[in-house]
Amino acid sequence: MKEIFEKSEAIITDDHFVYAKKADGWYHGSAYVNKDAIYPYTRFVSFLCREIANHFSGKGIQVVVGPTIGGVSLSQWTAHWLMPELEKEFLGVYMEDIDHDHDYDFIKSQGEILAVYADEEDTLEEFSIDVIALKDWRLGQKIEFLVAGHVQIELVGNKGGKMIEKIIYQTKVGTRRVLKRGYDKLVKGKDCLIVEDIINSGATVQKTKQAIRDAGGNVVEVGTFCNRSGGKVTTQTLGVSELFSFLDLDMEMYPEDKCPICRAKGSRSVRTDLGKGREFLIRKGLMIL
């Protein structure tokens, strides 16, 4: 399996990367798993998903769920390979010799494995402040507009001889995963397998798991190409019965203010095409937007 990652140049070492921000701050490191390098090679993706499907075959999986964006193709390929062997042979050999109605009835009789995906959605929190009103505003007048979230301005009353505006605004405080497009109905009451390309902190899997639970589904197992958490993400931390991965990596990370690569090569040596290097340079005033 590691050979596939190496052939597609998905594993990069001996360089300088800025990783996604964690709860306790920013981290740097010398290695990176570039999942996007694998997706152009459809045979690689199909093969990896087939191996995930083989691992979970016979375990009663009814729906495969993948978080956007990469998880969309993973969920479809894995669901395809999870379908009963008889059906795959039947469809592959005899598709041209049967009518579509017969084909559809056959699929239903075999028990379709569904593939859906969980969208990312901003989590907003509402705040309000009172300010002195603009001239010529009428009591109860409202203005609403979008800028960095939803903002509503309303003239709410008189205070000390001055008209007061209440500004109500919503700002992004995080993200969550949600099953849209009617997918929530497809997972309700079903045993689900979550598929993910790379697991770092496990946050995306946890959010996807919550989306499935919110829709009334049951998360049974998780399959991934690579668990690069260094053993920190486990079945226990995810709260599932099984976590299967092809690669388990422990990539050394350094707190941003103690990064030895920055000291040796300079801050400008970070990769800006992968990871969060560009954002790092902007934060440090070394790059202009």
Buried (B, 14 or more C-beta within 10 A) or exposed (E): EEEBBEEBEBBBEEBBBBBEEEEEEBBBBBBBBBBEBBBEBEEBBBBBBBBBBEBBEEEEBBBBBBBBEBBBBBBBBBBBBBBBEEBBEBBEEEEEEEEEEEBEEBBEEBEBBBBBBBBBEEEEEEEEEEEEBEEEBEEEEEEEEEEEBBBBBBBBEEEEEEBBBBBBBBEEEEEBBBBEEEBBEBBBEBBBBBBBBBBBBBBBBBBBBBBBEBBEBBBBBBBBBBBBBEEEBEEEBBEBEBBBBBBBBEBEBBEBEEBEBBEEEEBBEBBBEBBBBBBBBBEEEEBEE
